[in-house]
Amino acid sequence: MKDISNEAIWTKPFFIALINNFLVFIVFYSLMTVLPVFAVDRLERTETEAGLMTTMFLVSAIIMRPFAGKIIEALGKKRTLVISVFFFSISTVLYLVATDFTSLLFLRLFHGIWFSLTTTVLMVIAADIVPDHRKGEGLGYFAMSMNVAVVAGPFLALGLLSFIDYIELFGVLAAAIFLAFGASFFVKKEESSAVTVDWKIKWSDLLELRAMPIAVIGFLTSFAYASIMSFITIYANALDLFDYVGLFFVVFAVVMIVSRPFTGRLFDSGGPDYVIYPSLFLFAAGLILLSFVQSAVLLLIAAALIGLGYGALLPAYQTLAIQSAPKSRTSHATSTFFIMYDLGIATGSVVLGIVSSALGFGGLYITAGIVILAAIMLYRFLRTKKRAGLYTVQAKSRESSS
């Protein structure tokens, strides 16, 4: 009898997909870090105008997400990956010539489209590769490529800017993403099927409603996480702790990486509750602790709590979203989750900025912590009521066949 618990995760196709994903997010987070500075420093724009570049990118990414499933269904996963990574690469090259603010805004819109499609199809490919009974562990490793890029992208980009110019940095990023384009050709092509794609757009083509409950919880989580992405550097600078921001993200990443194998296996063996409840509580504790930070020690303790909490949540949510629907709807479930996740970051960046202006950074991080506590209560409610999307369709089908 086949031992399904020992089915391999680290196969060649999985590794290729992971490397692709890592390089895409390296470019994404590098540009997110340096473009606002480029706009202010070189183009002499205000901070508010510089922030528009992130907003434009996220707007086009969010608009594209609902259509990603239909495109993947029509073209197939490998063809969609090759095309989307190609245009993502071309978009990155265009930063070399987009030297005025207006052209940068349009480029960010264009770039966001291909980022959205690329990241959706990569997650679908990874979900297909990982053995069913090791989904939590395997997708946890895959999501770690994104989490490491959160730290590595800004760290490398800002480090390189100490030695090279912005334009040269854009060239380095373009070279990196073309490596991903080359690697995309080595993704195994799925078996052809006789499925005829109906191009009439229905709601079911845009969203997978069975994934919506966990996607809403993902929205609340990313809303709170926007407080880290958008404001931790400014907050640390206000506390005269700017020199420790880099170390904050290093601690965040190290704790997340070390804990990831354990949380992934715990998800598969014990179920999602054993991961999601403690992770949400740790995330909330780290955010609330940030509101009281006055020293580097407390800042780094908060980083450890947030890394341990938030780091386990994204792969757990993604796994639940994918398992909430039949395998034929994996791409739709994935895009539905990311729509809500992207909306959370975009909304959180704006709303928490308003909160910061009214209540200060302390009030901002307490508010973010309260949002996570609300996510805990919502998750508990949905689990208790056995709402669709939190009890897995794919898991049930496996159980009935065993």
N, C-alpha and C positions, 0 to 999 in steps of 0.2 A: 504493500500500500504506500502511496506517495506521501512523504512527510511535507505537508504544505507549509509548516512553520519554518522550514529551511529553504524555501524558494528564494532564489537570489534576487536582491534588489540592485546591487552594483553591477549591472550588465553594461555592455558597450553602448547600447541605445540610450539607457538611462544617463550614463555619464555624459554623452554628447548633448542630450537635452539640458542637463544641469549646467554644463559649460556655456551653452548658448544663453541660458537664462541669466547666469552670472554676468556675462559680458554685456547683455542688454541693460541690466540694472546698474552695472558700473557706469555706463554712459549716462543713464537716466539720472542717477544721484549726483554724478560729477557735474552735469549741466545744471541741475537744480541748484547746486551750491554756488557755481561760479557765474552763471548768467546774470543774476541780480546784481552782483558786484561789478560785472562787466558793464551793465547798463548804467550804473551810477558812476563808476570810475571813468569809463571811456566815452560813453554816450551822454554823460551829464544829465541823467534822468533822476527823478525823485524815487525814493524807496517805494512809494505807492505804485508808480509806473513800472518799476522793476518787478514788483510782485505780479503784475499783469501777465508776465511771461509764464509763470507757473499756472496761473488761472486759465490762460488760453490753452495750454497743453492739456490740462485736466478736463476742460470743457469738451474738446474734440475726442479725448480718450473715452469719456463717459458716453458721448453720443454714439461712438463707434461700437461700444461693448454689446448692445442688444443685437447688432447685426452680425457679430462675429460667429455665432453658432451657425447661422444660415450659410455664411461664406465657407466655413470649414466643412459643412455638410456637402456643399456644392463642389468645392475644389479638392477635397481630401486634405488630410492633416499635413502631409509632407509638402505638397504643392503650396498650400497656404503658408506654411512656415518659410519656404524658400522665397516666395514673393514678398511676404511681409518683412522679413529680415533684410531683403535687398533694398526695399524702399526706406526702411529704418536706417540703413547704412547710407543711402543717398542723402537722406535728411541730415544726417550727422555731418557729411561732407559739406553741405550747403552753409553750415555755420562759418566756413572759411571765407565766404563771399557775402554773407548777409551782414553788412557793416552799418546799417542804419536801423533805428528802433522799429519802424513800421514793417520792414521786411523781416525782422526778427520775430515780430508778433505773428505774422502769417506763417513763417517757418515753424513756429511752435505749434500752431494749429495743425499743420501738415504732419509734423513729427508725432503728435499725440495720436493721430489716427493709426499709424503703423505700430506705435508702442502698444496700443490697446489690442490690436489684432495679434501681434507677436506674442505678447505675454499670455493671452488667452489660449492660443493654439499650443504653446509650450506646456501649459498646465494640463491640457487635454492629453497631449502626448505622454507626459509623465504619468498621468493617472491610468492610461492604458497599459503602460509598461510595468508598473508596480504590481506585484501579485496581490490579489484581492484580500488575502488574510494578513497582509503586511502594509495595507494602505496608509495607516496612521504613521508608521515608522518611515516608510518610503517617501511619502509626501512631506514629512517633517524634514528629511534630508534635503529634498528639493527646495522647500521654502527657505532653508538655511542659506541657499545661494543668494536669495534676495536680501536676507538679513545681514549677511556678511558684506554685501555690496553697499548697504546703508552706511557702513563704517568705512569700507575700503575706497568707495568712490570719492567722497569728500576728502578723505585723508590723502589719497594719491593726487587728486586734482589740485588741492591747495599746496601740497608739497612740491609738485611740478612747477606751479606758478612762481615758486621761489627762484627757479632757474630758467624758465622759458616764458614766452609771451602768451597771451590769450589765444592768438591765432595758431600758434604752434601747439598749444594744448588741444585745441579743436582737431588738429591734424592727428595727434596721438590717439584721441578718442575715436576718430574715423578709422584709423588703422586697426584698433581693437575690435570694433564692431564688424569690420570686414572679415576678421577671423571667425566670428560667429556665422557670418554668411557662408563662408567656406565649409564650416562644420555642419551647416544645415543640410548639405547634400548627402551627408553620411547617415542621416536619420533613415531608419528602415521604412520603406514604403508599405503602407497598409494594403491588405488584399483588396482588389477591386470588387465592388459590389454593383448590383443592378438597380441601385436606388435612383429613382427619378426625383429631382429636386423641384418642388413647387415654389416658384418665385413670388407667388402671391403672399404678401406679408400679413401674418396674423399675430395676435398677442403672444400666442404660444411659440412663435418663431423668435420673438424678441426676448421673452423672459421665461424662466422656469419657475412657476409659482411654488412648486414644492421646495425649492431652495430659498424662498424668500424669508421664512422665519429666521434661519441662521444668518442670512444676509443682513437682516435688520440688526441683529446683534453685532455683526461685523461692522455695520455702519456706526453704531455707538462706540465700538472699540476704536475704530480709526478716527472718529471725531475726537476722542480723548487723546489719541496718539499724535494728532496734529499739534498738541501743546508741546510735544518734544521736537517734532520736525521743524516747526515754525518759530518757536520762542525760546528754546533752551539756551541757545547761544547769546541772545539778547539778555536773557535773565541772568546768566552767569556773568556777563560783562557788567551788568548793573550791581552785582554782588562783589565785584573785583575778583572774580574767580574764572576769568576768561581763559587763563592758561591751563585750566583743568577740563575744558570742554572736550578736547581730544581724548583725554584719559577717560572721561565720562562715557564716550562711545566705545572705547576699547573695553572697559569693564562690562558695558552693556553687551557687546558682542561675545566676549569670552564666556560670560555666564550662560548666555543663550546657546552657544556652540557646545559647551560641556554638558548642558542639561538636555539637549535635543534628543540624543539616542534613548535616554531613559523615558522622556515624556512620550516619544513616539511608540515605544513598546508598551508603555502603560496604557495608552489609548487603545491599542489593539487587544491587549489582554484584559483590561478592566472596564473599558468603555469610555466614552467622552466625558462623563461627569467627573471621573477621577483626575482628568487633566484640566477641564475648563473651570470648574469651581475654584480650586486653589490658585490657578493662574490669574483669574480675574481678581481675586482677593489680593494677591501679591502686586498686581499691576495697580490697583486702587491704592494700596498702602504706599507704593513708591511715589505715585503722583501726589498724594497728600503730604508725604514727607518732604517733597520738593518745596512745598509752600512754606516750610519752616527752616529751610536750609540757610545757614549762616557761615558754614565752613566747608572746606574741600572734602573732609571726611564724610559729612552727611550727604554731600552731593554724590559721592561715589557709592555710598550705601544705597541711595535712591536708584542709582544706575543699575546696581546689582538686582534690586527688587524688580525694577521695570524689565530688565533683560530676562529674568527668570519667569516673570509673569507674561508679558506681551509676547516674548519669543516663542512660547508654546501655543499661543492662541491662534495665530494665523494658519498654521498647518492643520490644526484641529478643526477650525471652521471650514477650511477648504475641503477637508476630507468629508465632513458632514454634508456640505453642499453637494459634492459629487455623489455621495451615497444616497442622497435624498431622492434621486431620480433614476430611471432606468439608464443603462449604459448608452443607449442610443441618444440620450439627452444630456450626456456629460458636458458637451461644449456649451449648451444653453445654461446648465446649472453653474458652470464656471463663470461665464460672462455675467450672469445675474449676480453672483457673489461680488465680482469685481466692480460692477456698476455701483453697488451700495458702498463698497469699501472706498472707492475713489470719491464718491459723493461725501462720505464721512470726512475724509481729509480736506476736501475743498470747503465744505461747510464749517468744519471745526476751525480751520485757519482764519475764517472771517469772523465767526461768532466769538471765538475765544480771544481774538484781537480786540473786539469790542468790550468783552469782559475785562480784559487787561487794562484798557483805558479807564474803565469805571472803577474797578476794584483792585488794580495792581496785579503783579505777578502772583502774589500769594493767593488772591481770590481766584485767579485763573486756574492754578493747579488744584485748589480745593474743588472748584467747579468740575474740572476734568475727572477728579476722583469720584465725585458724586455721580457723574455720567456712567462710570464703570459700575458703581453700586447699583444703579438703575438697570444696567445690562445684566447683572447677576439676578435681579428679581425677575426680569423679563425671561431670561433663560429658564429659571425655575418654573415660571408660569407655563411656558411652552412645553417643557418636559412633562409637567404634571398633566397638562391637557392632551398630551400626545398629538400635538399639532404636526401637520405634514412638514417634512424637511428636517425634523430632529430625530425621527425614527427612520432608519435607512431602508430604502427600497431595495438597493443592491444587496445589503446585508440579509434582508429577509429572504430574498430569492436564493441566496447561498444556503441559508439554513434549511429551506424547504427541499433543496436538492441534495442535502447531505444525509 
